[in-house]
C-alpha cells in the first residue's frame, strides 16, 4: 500500500511510494487555491529529496499565479516566522520532520504563519478534486524570488526576545556539543550559537541532507552524542530534529535531560519573568503544572498536535506553551514549536540558575512517564475508550483526545491510533517503578475488556 499520510499539518510519504510528482502537484494546487492570490513562503529541511520536491512545488505555485519567496534550507519555524513578517498568504515547508531519509512531506501553513486549523484544513481538502485542472494563462504566471535573509531575520528576532540577555550569555562562553543530524539545523544552529558566544563542538552538522542515524532525537538514537558530550566536557548537549522544531538537551554528564523537561524548564523560566496561562497537550508531564503553580499560573491542556496546542493557546491567551516532545512555543517569537527560541531560553535559564545542566534537571519536579501500546484484536478502539470512560467516570477525566484520567498520585492517557487498531497508554508517576507497574495494570485491564 502507498505510504501517503494526509493530516491537519499537510501530506507525508515515502518518495516514489506514495509521495509522487502527481500527488505533490495535486496538493500544492489545492493549497494555492486555498491561499488565494499572493506570495507564498517556501523552505526545506535539506533532506536529499528536497530539491526534487521543491522544483515541483515552485512550478505548481507559479502556474497557479502565486509568487514564491524561496528562503532556502531552514527550520520549519523560520517559514512560520517569514509568513508573518513578510505578510504572505501562506507558507510551505518541505520536511518530513523526524522521519528517515526516504520520507518527505509538505507542511502547510495559513496566512497567520501557523499550521492550519481543522476547519481550514477541511476547506483545503474540499478543493482537491479540481485544483490541478485549473491554472493561469502564460501572462499571469507568478514570479520566483530567492530571499537569503529569511533565516537571519528569524535568528535576529530570537536574539532580541525580552528576558534574554545576549551579552551575559556571551560572557559565560558555554561549551556546547551540537548534533543537527545533517538537516536544517546545520544551517541555523551554529549561527545562533556563535552569536551567543558559545564554543561549539559540531557533530552531524554536515550540509548533506543525509541522516547518519535515525533522525528522531530520542535517547536510543543518541548514544554516540551522549558519549561525545561527556568526552568533550561540554556544559550542555543540544540536539535538534531535521526541521529544528524540537529541542532535545543532554546534561553535562552525558545523560538525557528529558524531552518533557525541555518544556518544563521553559515554562518555569518564562513564568518567573511574565505570569500568564500555559498550554500543553494531554500527554505532557504534570511537572508543567507544578512549575506553573509556583507562580500562581494556570495550565490548560489540548489534544495532541501542534495546531491543537496553538488553538488552545489563542483561546486562553497563553504566554507560553508546547509539547513534551521538546517543543517550545513562545507566541511573541513564533506561534509554533521552535528549537531556536527553546535554545535561548535554555541557555538564559542555565545562566541564571548558576549550576550545571545535571543540577538544573534535579531542581525540576521529578516524574517518570512510561509508554505502551496494545493491539486490539477484533475490537473497535472507540468501544474500549467508552468502556474505560464509564469505568472511571467518578475520577477527573478529559475526553477531548482519547481519555486522560488524573489521579492524586499519577495520570494515564489512553489514545487510539488513526492508522492502526491500537491504543496507546501513557502513564506518569513520581517513581519509575510505580509508573511501570501502573502501565502494566492498565495494559492488562484493556486486555480483559
MIBAMAR-573144 format. One record per atom (N, C-alpha, C, CB): x, y, z; residue in one letter. Coordinates in steps of 0.02 Angstrom, whole numbers, plus 50000, padded with zeros to 5 digits. Glycine has a CB too. Layout:
residues N
XYZa/...
END
This chain:
residues 449
500424994050000x/500005000050000x/500445006250000x/499525000050061x/500235011549962x/500625017749963x/500645020750033x/500315022949914x/501165024650045x/501285027150113x/500965033850127x/502025027750125x/500645036950078x/500425043850088x/499975044650149x/500065046350026x/500175049350192x/499775050850252x/499545058150246x/500195049650317x/498895059150254x/498605065850250x/498365067750319x/498015066150198x/498595073550343x/498395075750410x/498275083250410x/498935073850463x/498125085950468x/497995093050475x/498605097250457x/497775094650546x/499205094350464x/499815098250450x/500035097750377x/500375095850495x/499715093350337x/499915092750267x/499915085550243x/500595095750256x/500395083950199x/500455077050174x/501165074550185x/500265076750098x/501225067950195x/501875064850209x/501885057950179x/502005064550285x/502465055950151x/502505049250123x/503205047550101x/502035048650065x/503305041450079x/503955039250052x/503995041449979x/504045031450059x/504535044749961x/504615047149893x/504665041149845x/505255051749887x/504235041149795x/504205035549748x/503735030149769x/504885032649739x/503435030749828x/502955025749852x/502415029249892x/503315020349895x/502055033649859x/501525037449893x/501605044849882x/501515035849967x/502205047349893x/502335054449881x/502675055149812x/502795057549937x/502255055449760x/502495055849692x/502345062749662x/502185050149648x/502625064349604x/502515071049574x/501785072849565x/502855071349508x/501375068049542x/500665069649531x/500325071649597x/500305063649500x/500495068149650x/500205069649716x/500415076649740x/500405064349768x/501055078149730x/501315084749751x/500965090349713x/502085085049739x/500885089349647x/500535094449606x/499815095249630x/500545092349531x/499475089749644x/498775089949665x/498695093949730x/498515082849674x/499095092249780x/499025095649845x/499275102849844x/499395091649898x/499825104049807x/500075110949801x/499565115349765x/500745111049764x/499215112449716x/498695116149679x/498115117949725x/498445111949620x/497885113049763x/497325114249810x/497535119449863x/497105107649844x/498155118949884x/498405123749934x/498415130849906x/499105121749958x/498635131549844x/498645138049811x/497945140949806x/498965137549741x/497465136749788x/496765139049784x/496515141049853x/496315133449754x/496715137349904x/496515139049973x/496805145849994x/496755133550022x/497435147049976x/497765153249996x/497495159249958x/498525152649985x/497315158349895x/497135163949852x/497765167249825x/496705169049891x/497675172349784x/498245175649752x/498675179249805x/498005180649698x/499325179349792x/499795182449839x/500425178349844x/499475183349908x/500885180649887x/501525177149891x/501505171549943x/502085182049909x/501865166049927x/501915160249971x/502645159049987x/501585153849938x/502795158450052x/503475157150076x/503625149650068x/503575159350150x/504235148050045x/504425141050036x/505095139650068x/504455139249960x/505135134350108x/505765132250140x/505835124750135x/505795134450213x/506415122150156x/506555114950154x/507025113050210x/506855112850085x/506975106850234x/507425104750289x/508085101850264x/507075099550332x/508195101950198x/508845099950170x/508925092650154x/509365101850218x/508415088550167x/508485081350153x/508565080350078x/507875077350179x/508855074550059x/509095073449991x/508555073749937x/509445066849987x/507925072449954x/507395072849904x/507085079849900x/506845067749920x/507325084449941x/507025091049945x/507045094949881x/507375094949997x/507595094349842x/507665098249781x/507135096149729x/508375097349752x/507025089649723x/506515087149677x/505825089749697x/506525079449675x/505665089049760x/505005091249784x/504935098749776x/504905089249858x/505465102449791x/505455109749785x/505295111949714x/506135112749807x/505625108949666x/505525110849596x/504795109849574x/505985106949551x/504495104349596x/503795103049578x/503335108149613x/503595095849598x/503465109449677x/503045114249714x/503095121249684x/503255114349789x/503715123349669x/503815130049640x/503435130649574x/504565131549629x/503535125849530x/503205125949465x/502445126149470x/503425120049424x/502185122149517x/501455121849526x/501185128549551x/501275116349576x/501515131349602x/501275137749630x/501315143349579x/501685139649692x/501855143549539x/501915148649487x/501365147749435x/502615148349453x/501215141549418x/500695140149369x/500005141949394x/500715132849350x/499925142249461x/499285144349490x/499235152049496x/499195141149559x/499795155449480x/499795162649483x/500045165649547x/499105165149471x/500325161449591x/500605163849654x/501345165549647x/500515158649710x/501555170949679x/502275172449684x/502565167949738x/502405179949700x/503175165549728x/503505161249777x/504125164749804x/503705154349745x/504165165249870x/504765167949904x/505135162049934x/504575173349960x/505675159949901x/506055154149923x/506595156249973x/506375150349862x/506535154050036x/507025155950086x/507545150450097x/506685157550153x/507515145250056x/508045140150056x/507985135150112x/508715143450061x/508545131950128x/508555126850181x/508555130350248x/509185122150174x/508055128850288x/507955132350351x/507495128350397x/507675139450339x/507465130050461x/506995126750506x/506265128050487x/507115129050578x/505825123550506x/505105124750497x/504885131250530x/504705118750525x/505085132550593x/504865138950623x/505085145150586x/505115139250694x/505625144550546x/505845150350506x/505335151850451x/506535148850474x/505025146650423x/504495147750374x/503895151150408x/504275141050340x/503705148650467x/503155151750505x/503295159150516x/503045148050572x/503915160550538x/504115167450553x/504055171950491x/504835167650580x/504285169450434x/504295173450373x/503605174450342x/504745170250322x/503165169650350x/502475170650326x/502185176850360x/502025164450341x/502295177250426x/502025182850464x/502395189350449x/502055181350539x/503065189050450x/503465195250442x/503405198150372x/504195193950458x/503305193750322x/503255196150253x/502535196750228x/503645191550208x/502065195850275x/501345196450259x/501155192350197x/501165203950248x/501375186150197x/501215181550142x/500515178550153x/501745175950137x/500255175450101x/499595172150107x/499665164950131x/499225172450040x/500275162450134x/500385155650157x/501115153750156x/499985150750114x/501255147650176x/501945145250177x/501965137650175x/502315147750239x/502465134950141x/502555127750138x/503265126050160x/502425124950065x/503325121450207x/503985118750225x/504015111650198x/504095118950303x/504535110350158x/504645103650131x/505065099850182x/505015103850060x/504725095850223x/505065092350277x/504635086750304x/505245097250334x/504935080950313x/504585075350345x/504795074650418x/504735068750307x/505015080350446x/505165080750518x/505665075250538x/504515080050559x/505465070950586x/505945065950612x/505925059350573x/505805064550686x/505545059050518x/505535052850479x/506195051750442x/504955053050428x/506375045450427x/507015043750396x/507095046650325x/507095036350393x/507695045450296x/507895048350232x/507385047550175x/508535045250211x/507055041850172x/506625040450114x/505965044350115x/506485033050111x/505815047450171x/505185051150179x/505285058550160x/504925050550250x/504735061550138x/504705068850133x/503975070950142x/504995071450065x/503865077550146x/503195079850161x/503115087250143x/503025078850235x/502495089250137x/502325096350131x/501975098350195x/501885097750067x/502275102850233x/501945105650292x/501625112250270x/502455106850352x/500975112650279x/500585118150250x/500345122950305x/499975115350212x/500485129450294x/500325134550343x/499785139250319x/500955138550361x/499445142650365x/498965147650345x/499285154550342x/498365147750395x/498905159750326x/499185166450316x/499405169750381x/498675170850281x/499255166650438x/499475169450503x/500165166750522x/498965167750558x/500445162250480x/501075159150497x/500995153750549x/501565164450521x/500455149950544x/500305144550591x/500075138450551x/499765146750644x/500075132650583x/499785126850550x/499025127750546x/499965120150587x/498735124950494x/498015125850483x/497595123350541x/497805122350420x/497035126650551x/496535124050598x/496175118250564x/496035129750620x/495805114150602x/495425108750570x/494945111250517x/495045104750624x/494645117150529x/494165119950481x/494525122050417x/493795125950513x/495095125250425x/495475127350366x/495705121350325x/496085131550387x/495935116250361x/496165110150327x/495595106950287x/496445105150378x/495005106750316x/494415103850282x/494255107850219x/493805103650330x/494295114550224x/494155118850166x/494645117250110x/494215126250186x/495285116450127x/495795114950076x/495665108150043x/496495115250107x/495525103150084x/495415096450058x/494815096150011x/495325091450115x/494315100450023x/493725100749979x/493895103449910x/493185104950012x/494475106649904x/494685109549839x/495085104549796x/495095115849851x/495245098749825x/495695094049792x/495455091649724x/495805088149836x/494815090349717x/494555086949657x/494725090549592x/493805086249663x/494665097149593x/494755100849530x/495375105349529x/494145104949516x/495745105649584x/496285110549590x/496825109749537x/496605109949658x/497005103549519x/497545102549471x/497295102549398x/497905095949485x/496695105149389x/496415105749320x/496375113149300x/495725102449316x/496495117549348x/496415124749334x/497075128449347x/495845127849377x/497365131249294x/497985135149301x/497905141749263x/498605131149275x/498345146549277x/498275153149246x/498585153249176x/498595158549290x/498415158349137x/498705159149070x/499435161249074x/498305164449030x/499785160649019x/500505161749016x/500715168649041x/500755160848945x/500285173649032x/500475180449050x/500265182249122x/500175185349002x/500015177349160x/499805178549229x/500175174049278x/499055177549236x/500715170849254x/501105166449298x/501405170449356x/501665162949258x/501505166949412x/501825170149469x/502575170949457x/501705166149533x/502905174449503x/503625175549498x/503985172249557x/503785183149494x/504595169849543x/505005166749595x/505535171649619x/505345160249569x/505585172349686x/506095176649715x/506465172749769x/505785183249744x/507125172749767x/507515169649821x/507665174949874x/508175166549793x/507515173349936x/507635178149991x/508105174850041x/506955180150025x/508745176550036x/509265173350076x/509255175450149x/509945174850047x/508915181050166x/508935183550234x/508375180850279x/508895191150233x/507975176250253x/507425173650293x/507645170650359x/507055168450253x/508175166550357x/508435163350417x/508745168550464x/508945157950400x/509135173150435x/509465178350475x/508945182550512x/509905182850430x/508395184250479x/507865188150510x/507585184550571x/507305189550459x/507475178050563x/507205173950618x/507695173850677x/507055166750594x/508335172550663x/508845172150715x/508885178850753x/509535170350686x/508895184350716x/508945190950748x/508345192350793x/508995196450694x/507755190250771x/507145191250812x/507185187250877x/506515189250772x/507445181150873x/507515176850932x/508015179950981x/507745169750912x/508555182750955x/509065185850999x/508815192251032x/509695187350958x/508305195251004x/508035201451033x/507455200251081x/507805206050977x/507305193951095x/506755192351140x/506855195451209x/506665184751146x/506315197851237x/506335200651304x/506535195151353x/505645203751324x/506915196951404x/507155192351457x/507755188151435x/506595187851479x/507985189051373x/508595185551351x/509155190751349x/508485182151280x/509665189751390x/510235194351394x/510825191351355x/510435195851469x/510865193251292x/511375190351248x/512075191951273x/511285193051176x/512185198051297x/512855199951321x/513075195551378x/512855207351343x/512625194151425x/512805189851482x/512925182651461x/512245190151535x/512525180251413x/512635173451388x/513315173051354x/512075171251339x/513485178051315x/514125178251280x/514715178051329x/514185184551236x/514635181751384x/515175181751434x/515275174951467x/515035186951489x/514735171051472x/514775164451504x/515165159351461x/514065161751518x/515155160451394x/515525156051348x/515355148551359x/516285157151356x/514735146951352x/514525139951359x/514875135451308x/513755139351352x/515075129651330x/515355124551285x/514785119851265x/515955120651318x/514615119751200x/514025116151176x/514225110751127x/513525120951144x/513995104551140x/514045099151090x/513395099351050x/514165092051124x/513445100750985x/512865101750943x/512785096150892x/512905108350907x/512205092950891x/512045087550843x/511425089550803x/511925080750881x/511525090650738x/510975092950694x/510755087650644x/511185099250656x/510985081550652x/510805075850610x/510855077550534x/510105073350627x/511315082250517x/511435084350447x/510825087350413x/511685078350407x/510355089950453x/509755093050425x/509795100650426x/509135090750463x/509215103850429x/509185111150426x/509535114450485x/508455113450424x/509605110750539x/509955113550598x/510675115250582x/509935108550655x/510985111750534x/511675113150515x/511755120050484x/511935107750466x/511205122750458x/511215129350427x/511035134950477x/510725129550369x/510725133050532x/510455138050578x/510755138050648x/509725137150584x/510835132150678x/511045131750748x/511755134250760x/510975124650773x/512255132450717x/512925135150728x/512935142850725x/513415132350677x/512535145750681x/512495153050676x/512215156050740x/512055155150616x/511665153150764x/511355155650826x/511835155250885x/510715151750841x/512155149450892x/512605148350950x/513235152750945x/512805141050954x/513465154050884x/514045158550875x/513865165650898x/514275158750801x/513265167850882x/513045174450903x/512945174850979x/512385176350868x/512875169051011x/512805168751084x/513475167551118x/512315163151104x/514015167751079x/514685167151107x/514875160251132x/514755171951162x/514525155151107x/514655148351131x/515255145251094x/514035143951121x/515615140951130x/516115136651099x/515735130451074x/516715134751149x/515705129451009x/515285124150981x/515705118350954x/514845126950926x/515545112350978x/515845106250951x/515315103250906x/516085101251008x/515425103350840x/514915101050793x/514955093550782x/514995104650726x/514365090450782x/514305083250768x/513695082350722x/514215079050836x/513775078950668x/513235078150619x/512955084950597x/512665073850650x/513415089450582x/513225096150558x/513455097250486x/513525101550604x/513525091750448x/513695092350377x/513065093950338x/514045085850351x/513135097950287x/512545100250248x/512405095450190x/512655107450222x/512355089050207x/512255083950155x/511515082050147x/512655077650171x/511125083050200x/510425080950198x/510345073450204x/510105083150134x/510895069850218x/510865062650228x/510945061250303x/511415058850186x/510435058450334x/510445057450406x/510905051550424x/509735056150433x/511395052650468x/511875047350484x/511605042250535x/512505050450511x/511045043650562x/510715039150611x/509965040350604x/510965040550686x/509555036450640x/508845037850639x/508745044950666x/508445032550682x/508375049150630x/508365056250647x/507945058350707x/508135059950590x/507495054050731x/507095056050789x/507555056750849x/506525051050803x/507555062550883x/508035063750938x/507815060751004x/508135071150947x/507765054151006x/507595050551067x/508225046951092x/507005045451055x/508275045651158x/508905043051188x/509215037151151x/508775041051257x/508805032351128x/509095026451096x/509455028051031x/508565021251083x/509295033851000x/509635035950939x/510215040750952x/509135039350892x/510335042351015x/510835047551033x/511405044951077x/510485053251067x/511525038351075x/512045035651120x/512735038651105x/512075028051113x/512905039251040x/513565042151021x/513595049551040x/513695041250946x/513035053051033x/513005060151050x/513105061151125x/512335063251028x/512795056951165x/512855057451238x/513575056051260x/512375052451273x/513885051151227x/514595049651243x/515035055751226x/514835043351205x/514885058951170x/515285064651147x/515235070651194x/515075066751077x/514645071651223x/514545077151272x/515025076151331x/513805077451296x/515045070051355x/515465068551413x/516205068851394x/515295061451441x/516375066151336x/517075066051313x/517355073151307x/517125062451246x/516965077651280x/517195084551268x/517095089151328x/516845087451208x/516815086251383x/516685090151443x/516265096451427x/517355092251477x/515745095351387x/515305100951368x/514845102851425x/514885098951305x/514645109151427x/514155111451477x/513465108651461x/514135119151480x/513345107651397x/512675105551375x/512725102351306x/512185111551375x/512305097351294x/512235094551227x/511575096951199x/512275086851228x/511575099551138x/510965101851105x/510855097751042x/511005109451089x/510265094751037x/510095090550979x/509435093150950x/510035082951000x/509415093650884x/508785095550852x/508605090350800x/508845102550818x/507965090050783x/507745085450730x/507875088950663x/506985083550739x/507755085550606x/507935088450541x/507645095350526x/507735083850488x/507035096850551x/506745103350535x/506745108250594x/506045102450510x/507095106450647x/507275111050702x/506665113950738x/507705116750675x/506145109950746x/505595112350788x/505615109150858x/504915110950755x/505995103650864x/506055100350929x/506755101250957x/505895092750923x/506785102951021x/507425103951055x/507515098351106x/507455110851089x/508055094651099x/508225089351147x/508895091051178x/508235082251112x/508945090351244x/509535092551281x/509855086651316x/509345098051332x/510525086851319x/510915081851355x/511295085451411x/511415077951307x/511285082551471x/511615085751528x/512375085151522x/511385082551593x/512725088951563x/513455089151560x/513765082351576x/513715094251609x/513395077851610x/513665071151624x/513465066051571x/513435068851694x/513235068551513x/513095064151457x/512455060051463x/513645059551447x/511965062651500x/511335059151509x/510755063351481x/511205057551584x/510205060051462x/509645063951435x/509365068751487x/509085059251411x/509265074951467x/508925079751510x/508185077951514x/509015087051484x/507925075151460x/507225073151456x/506815078051416x/506925072351525x/506475075551363x/506085079951320x/505525083351359x/505785076051263x/505235079851408x/504705082951449x/504995088651491x/504375077651495x/505635087951510x/505955093251549x/506115099351507x/506585090651580x/506175098551441x/506305104351398x/505745109351405x/506375102151323x/505115107051400x/504545111651406x/504455113851479x/503905108351379x/504595109351527x/504505111151597x/504965116851617x/504645105051642x/505605116351598x/506075121751618x/505915128251582x/506805119551603x/505675127751519x/505495133851481x/504915137451515x/505315132051408x/504415133551537x/503835136351572x/504065139451638x/503295130951585x/504475135951675x/504715138451739x/505095145051730x/505155133251774x/505545145251681x/505935151351669x/505485157151648x/506475150051616x/505055155851599x/504675161351570x/504165164151619x/504325159151506x/503845159851658x/503345162251707x/503675166251763x/502945156451736x/504325164951774x/504685168851825x/504775176151802x/505375165651841x/504715177251737x/504795183951707x/504115187051690x/505225183651644x/503645182851668x/502995185351646x/502465180251663x/502995186951570x/502025181951708x/501495177251729x/500945176951677x/501215179251798x/500615171151672x/500075170351624x/499885163051617x/500265173251556x/499415161851573x/499175154951561x/499685150951521x/498505155051526x/499655144351530x/500095139651494x/499655134351461x/500615136251543x/499865132151401x/499505126651368x/500005121251348x/499115129251306x/499845115051366x/500225109251342x/499715103951321x/500725106451397x/499945098651287x/499455093651266x/499315088651322x/499705089951204x/498825084451310x/498585079851361x/499085074351379x/497945076651339x/499605073351338x/500105068151353x/500735071151384x/500275064451289x/500725077551402x/501315080851428x/501335080351505x/501335088251406x/501935080151532x/502065079051603x/501695083851650x/502785079651615x/501535081151709x/501225085051763x/501735090051793x/500955080351818x/502365089251778x/502885093851803x/502735101051781x/503585091651780x/502425101751722x/502235108351697x/501735111651745x/501935107951626x/501255107751770x/500765110351817x/501115112651881x/500235105051834x/501595108651905x/501965110451966x/502355116851956x/502445104751986x/502685117451897x/503075123451883x/502625129651880x/503455122651816x/502045129051849x/501585134651843x/501295136651911x/501015132951794x/501165131551952x/500885132852019x/501345137152062x/500725126252055x/502005136552051x/502485140552089x/502365148052080x/503205138852069x/502075149752023x/501965156852007x/501225158752005x/502295158551939x/500805154152031x/500085155452034x/499765155651965x/499955161852069x/500045151951917x/499785151951849x/499415145551833x/500365153051799x/498985145851783x/498555140251767x/498775136751703x/497835142651759x/498725130051703x/498895125951644x/498255123351612x/499365120051664x/498195124251547x/497645121451508x/497935116051462x/497275127051466x/497525111051447x/497765105551405x/497355104951341x/497745098851443x/497695103051288x/497365102351223x/497475095351197x/497645107551172x/497105093351145x/497275087051112x/497995087251086x/496785085551053x/498285081351075x/498975080851050x/499005083950980x/499215073451049x/499555087350965x/499655090450900x/499775097850906x/499045089150855x/500275100250870x/500485107250875x/499905112150860x/501055108650827x/499515110650807x/498955115150789x/498445115650845x/498615112650725x/498335110050880x/497855109950936x/498115114150995x/497715102850958x/498765113551008x/499065117451063x/499005124951047x/499805115451074x/499165126750985x/499135133850965x/498425136450970x/499405134650893x/497945132450947x/497245134550950x/497025135951022x/496785129250919x/497205131451068x/497035132351139x/497405138251169x/497195125951178x/498035139351148x/498425145051173x/498075151651154x/499145144951144x/497795151851095x/497435157851074x/496805158851115x/497265157450999x/496455153351127x/495835153751165x/495945156551235x/495505146851170x/496475154351268x/496595156351338x/497125161751345x/496795150251379x/497355164451287x/497865169651286x/498495167651326x/497585176251315x/498745161651311x/499325158951347x/499965162751329x/499415151451331x/500405163551377x/501045166951364x/501575162151340x/501285170551427x/501485155751354x/501955150551332x/501595143851329x/502585150051380x/501845139351288x/501535132751282x/502015128051247x/500875133151245x/501765122151232x/502195117251197x/501975110151208x/502905118051218x/502425105651190x/502285098451196x/502895095051228x/502125095351127x/502765089251258x/503295085551291x/503765081951246x/502995080751337x/503755083651181x/504225080651133x/504825085251123x/503875079351066x/504905090251166x/505445095151157x/505225101251119x/506025091851122x/504565102251113x/504295107951075x/504115113751120x/503695105751036x/504445119451111x/504305125451150x/503965130551104x/504955128451182x/503395133251125x/503025138251086x/502985144751126x/502315135651068x/503305149851101x/503285156551131x/502955161251080x/504005159051152x/502325162951090x/501955166651038x/502275173251015x/501265168251064x/502625176651060x/502925182951039x/503505181950990x/503165186851100x/503745175750986x/504285174250938x/503995171050875x/504825169450970x/503775164850882x/503455161050827x/502885157250857x/503975156250791x/502295157450825x/501725153750853x/501755146450829x/501055157050833x/502275143050849x/502375135950833x/502995133650870x/502435134850756x/503115127150870x/503695124350905x/504335126950871x/503685116550904x/504805129150912x/505405132350884x/506015130850928x/505315139950878x/506475126750902x/507065124850941x/507545130650950x/507425119150906x/507525135650905x/507965141550914x/507735145550975x/507955145950850x/507085146750980x/506815150151039x/506945145951101x/506055151351030x/506835139451097x/506955134951154x/507675135251177x/506775127851136x/508145135851130x/508855136051146x/509045142351186x/509285135651083x/508805148151164x/508995154351200x/508675154451269x/508775160651161x/508075151751276x/507765151251343x/508165146551387x/507025148651337x/508375140851358x/508755135951396x/509415138851422x/508895129751353x/509785142251378x/510435145051398x/510355150751448x/510815147451336x/509845154951439x/509725160351488x/509535157451556x/509165165051462x/509115152151555x/508915148851616x/509525145751652x/508395143351602x/509945142251613x/510535139151642x/511015144351671x/510905134851589x/511075149951636x/511505155451659x/511255158151726x/511525161051608x/510605159551731x/510325162351792x/510315157151849x/509625164951779x/510225150751831x/510225145451881x/510905144951915x/510035138651848x/511425145551875x/512095145851904x/512425139051916x/512075149451968x/512065133551907x/512355126951916x/512455123451850x/511925122751962x/512515116851853x/512605112851792x/511925110551765x/513065106751805x/511935107851703x/511315105151674x/511045099451716x/511445102851602x/511495095151742x/511275089551784x/510935092151847x/511875085051802x/511205097551876x/510905100451936x/510235103851921x/511385105551968x/510195106951863x/509565110051842x/509025104751834x/509655114051777x/509205099151805x/508725093651797x/508455091351865x/509055087651761x/508905090651914x/508705088451981x/508255093552016x/509315087052025x/508325099951997x/507935105352028x/507225105652001x/508285112052017x/507085101951947x/506405101851919x/505985096451954x/506435100651843x/505325097051951x/504895091651979x/505075085051946x/504145093351969x/505105079751986x/505325073251961x/504735068551948x/505805070052011x/504635066951884x/504115062251864x/504395057451812x/503495066051837x/504055051951803x/504275046851755x/503685044551713x/504615040851791x/503785044751647x/503255042651600x/503435035951569x/503145047951545x/502945031551566x/503015025051532x/502495024751477x/502935019051583x/502715022751417x/502265022351359x/502215015151335x/502505026951302x/501595012951325x/501465006251298x/500945006951243x/501235001251353x/500895001851201x/500335001651154x/500074994451151x/500545004151083x/499424993951144x/499104987351143x/498724986551077x/498634986351203x/498854980951043x/498504979550980x/497844976250996x/498934974950934x/497304978950969x/496634976450982x/496444971350928x/496114982150985x/496194965650950x/496014960350903x/495254960050897x/496294953450926x/495004962750841x/494294962350828x/493864966850871x/494064955350837x/494164971650906x/493774976150948x/493894983250924x/493984975451023x/493364987150918x/493404994050898x/493724998150954x/492704996850879x/494255002050939x/494575006250991x/494085010851026x/495135010350960x/493585013450989x/493095017951020x/492685014351073x/492625020850966x/492545007951061x/492175003951110x/492575003351174x/492004996951082x/493225002151167x/493665001451225x/493675008051265x/494384999451203x/493745013551229x/493775020151262x/493125021751298x/493935025651211x/492555019851269x/491905020951301x/491855016951366x/491325019051254x/492075010751363x/492055006451423x/492495009351479x/492274999251407x/493095011851459x/493545014751509x/493245021151538x/494225016351476x/492905025051497x/492585031251520x/492055029751573x/492265035151461x/491665024751561x/491145022751610x/491475020151674x/490675017251580x/491995016151666x/492345013151722x/492645018451770x/492895008551697x/492895023951740x/493235029051780x/492835035651784x/493925030451753x/492175035251776x/491775041351772x/491795045651835x/491065039551756x/491975042651892x/491995046551955x/492665050051964x/491865041952013x/493145048651921x/493805051951926x/493815058351884x/494365047051902x/494375061851887x/494455067951848x/494655065951777x/494995072851880x/494205066551730x/494335064051662x/494295069651610x/493835058451644x/494665068551555x/494635073051497x/494585068551436x/495275077851494x/494055069551396x/493945065151338x/494005068951272x/493255061951342x/494375074451271x/494475078251209x/494905074551158x/494795085051224x/495345070251183x/495815066651139x/495925059851171x/496485070551129x/495485055051155x/495515048651191x/495245049651261x/496245045851193x/495595047251310x/495375047951380x/495985048951425x/494975041751403x/496005054751459x/496525055851510x/496185055951578x/496915062551497x/496475052151625x/496205051851693x/496755054251741x/495965044551711x/496585059251781x/497055061851830x/496875059351900x/497065069551829x/497345055651930x/497275053551999x/497745057852042x/497445045852007x/497695057252107x/498105061352152x/498855059752142x/497915060152225x/499025053352131x/499725051452129x/499985049552059x/499835045652175x/499545049852008x/499765048251940x/499225050351891x/499935040651933x/499385049851826x/498875050651774x/499015045651719x/498885057851746x/498485044251680x/498555039751624x/498165042651565x/498305032451642x/498435041951506x/498105044451445x/498045038751396x/498505050451414x/497435037051377x/497305031951327x/497145035451261x/496715027151349x/497515033951207x/497395037051142x/497375031651088x/497945042251125x/496875032151045x/496855027350990x/497265030050931x/496115026050968x/497535025450892x/497905027350832x/497405028550775x/498415021850811x/497565033350731x/497135034650674x/497285030050615x/497215041950652x/497835026350620x/498035022150563x/498065014650579x/498705024350539x/498065012850643x/498125005750662x/497615004150717x/498845004150686x/497434997650724x/496964995750778x/497324995150845x/496614989150761x/497615000650868x/497975000450932x/497755006150977x/498745000850919x/497875005251041x/497775010551090x/498445011751125x/497205008751142x/498645018051128x/499255019851164x/499085021251236x/499595026051131x/499515019051281x/499415020051353x/500015024051379x/499335013251391x/499895030251399x/500425034451427x/500275035351501x/500465041551390x/500745033251543x/500645033551616x/501215037351648x/500595026351645x/501055041651696x/501575045451731x/501465045151806x/501595052751707x/502025044051843x/502015044051916x/502675047051940x/501905036851945x/502735047852006x/503335051052034x/503915046152044x/503175054252100x/503795039752030x/504335034752033x/504295030451970x/504275030252098x/504875028751943x/504885024951881x/504545018051889x/505605023951858x/504715014651944x/504425007951956x/503665008351961x/504725004852020x/503435013651995x/502715014552004x/502375015651936x/502575020552051x/502675019751893x/502395021051827x/502365014651786x/502805026351790x/502885010451792x/502915004151755x/502374999351778x/503605000951761x/502284998851845x/501774994451873x/501074996651851x/501814994251951x/500945003151855x/500295005851836x/500165004851761x/500255013351854x/500685005851721x/500625004951649x/500424997851632x/501275006851614x/500744993051665x/500584986051655x/499874984451677x/501084981551693x/499684987651732x/498994986651759x/498474988851707x/498894990551825x/498584994651676x/498104997151626x/498124992851563x/498265004451608x/498704990251546x/498774985851487x/498344979651498x/499514983851476x/498404976651557x/498024970451573x/497274972051576x/498264967451641x/497114977851603x/496404979851607x/496084980051538x/496344986751641x/496434982951489x/496164983451421x/496124976451390x/496584988151377x/496624972251404x/496614965351377x/495984961651399x/497244961551400x/495744963151460x/495174959551487x/494494962451466x/495214959551562x/494504968351436x/493864971451417x/493514967651361x/493984978751396x/
END
